[in-house]
Amino acid sequence: MSIEFLLTTLIVVASPGSGVLYTLAAGLSRGARASVVAAFACTLGIIPHMAAAITGLAALLHTSAIAFQAIKYLGVAYLLYMAWQTLKEHGALKIETGNAPRSDAQVIVSGILINILNPKLSIFFFAFLPQFVNSAEPNALARMLELSGVFMAATLVIFIVYGLFAAVIRNHVTSRPKVLAWMRRTFAAAFVALGAKLALAER
């Protein structure tokens, strides 16, 4: 496995995006366990994109304007929904005190949707993975699966680190209403910004 692949993977995974934002919000609002569940969910959300890249479905997404636009705007709508819910104190940054806490299943579904509704991920992997695989080698598919597994492992570990850090500072945030209100507005604005960036994305 090349050092170039590992370095590129670390840079891509550690860069702030909707998955990182969601994991941070889970750690701040519901603690360490929720942040780990959110990191796991975001990692699961990568699987369809990797599968698309490996099977060539990403090529269809890349060439079909209708398919790309449909998935893109679903993703935009979901990010805007997350922003609205965050502002209304019902979404990713809802602080739970024990009454009807959000279930792991709900956290997982939201985390998966955040990543799965981003068509740029499929195209990214379509362009990213083949660079590190020699198409002439007999085990090219196995090699792509191996690299995909490494990328997912890196995603899970780095997201967990982000989430646990957020969980550590959770009490300092939740005990200060003004800080919490500022954090909600910041996270909502970040979701809107990511939605706008996705809306402007081209194939």
Secondary structure, DSSP 8 states (H G I E B T S, - for coil): --HHHHHHHHHHHHS--HHHHHHHHHHHHH-HHHHHHHHHHHHHTTHHHHHHHHHTHHHHHHH-HHHHHHHHHHHHHHHHHHHHHHHTTSSTT----SSS---HHHHHHHHHHHHHT-HHHHHHHHHHGGGGS-TTSTTHHHHHHHHHHHHHHHHHHHHHHHHHHHHHTHHHHHT-HHHHHHHHHHHHHHHHHHHHHHHT---
